[in-house]
């Protein structure tokens, strides 16, 4: 009995938390924006801030003062985050640091009895994914990856439609992260770049898809992954490196250090995923081509189709007559608008929140903790969506051979019912 793994945490709920006391690690570009958003949400108290750069810590405290909030306890230095996690006056740790620190910080926080919310991706290796799962199961703490794209208005509407069976049986979906980040890779943090270019450094050392969750998360929810199906195996392929090299040579000169390093940055990656129930997913990633922004978000069912990019399109077949629904896409979007968009999204707009889907995501997290409800996304979602980073690279490096995707629920997905967001 002692060697048996802990029971799963699908549907995990805790007693309601009257006021969710937050500690925020990382006050860079993403962290400061996160702090501003949580200042708009009720039943929240910002108790602590942690940042390795003193100037950014001061920026965070200034935001609290400007918003009429009391100053938070400040933590600095390389180990400040560990001190914060030991603070007994914190319920939830939010992690907005570089990719490689997400899992160590999250597991340590859970071990100190804290719930954790992690910026995307939650982990960079399969081993780290298992660390998150095992720690969450052992400590019985919430562990959510902050995948804001799951709360995009179009994604929520198509999820609502899928829950009502309007697409029929969904057979194939597509997701992507296509975003021209070439200039950002060579910008310092004062111009919108990342501290010490940690994102560029990672991409120079790896291939595959290092940032899978924006495209994958929303379509996994539509396919009921972990709630009736799961990802089974993948095949991945990448183009050779050319786009970033050309950009760097044109911008900085052929012999510049930037051009000498740029060839190491991967170009286009395409990953195909097969589920246990026989559904397929196409996932794409590219940040070094002059392509328009796209997350694809495509749903192909036996009675309907939807796609957000490049132009929002929904086509439904009337179940009774077999004829196409004559309603326009805009009419269907209004008819099947998700309640989150109609209520929480509208509230965020009235409060001046700059990004609707971020506000809905944050609101829902606090709402569920405050009311003692299971979270919309759990540690298994964080693990399965994030593990594609390493597994796609494995497939690319092995001639695009199939790679098995672990069952992080250890079989619990087969019996856990599909639970719609409410």
ZIFEN-V106069 format. One record per run of one state. SS is the DSSP state (~ for helix, > for strand, _ for the rest). FROM is the first residue (numbers start at 1). TO is the last residue. Records with the same first field share a line. If there is no record, write none. Layout:
SS: FROM-TO / FROM-TO
This chain:
_: 1-19 / 26-28 / 39-43 / 51-53 / 67-72 / 76-79 / 86-91 / 96-98 / 112-114 / 119-125 / 140-142 / 146-147 / 152-152 / 164-169 / 179-181 / 186-188 / 192-194 / 206-212 / 223-224 / 226-228 / 230-230 / 239-242 / 253-256 / 263-268 / 276-279 / 287-293 / 295-297 / 302-303 / 308-312 / 318-323 / 325-328 / 336-338 / 351-355 / 372-378 / 387-387 / 398-402 / 405-411 / 415-422
>: 20-25 / 44-50 / 73-75 / 92-95 / 115-118 / 143-145 / 170-178 / 225-225 / 229-229 / 231-238 / 269-275 / 280-286 / 294-294 / 298-301 / 304-307 / 313-317 / 324-324 / 403-404
~: 29-38 / 54-66 / 80-85 / 99-111 / 126-139 / 148-151 / 153-163 / 182-185 / 189-191 / 195-205 / 213-222 / 243-252 / 257-262 / 329-335 / 339-350 / 356-371 / 379-386 / 388-397 / 412-414
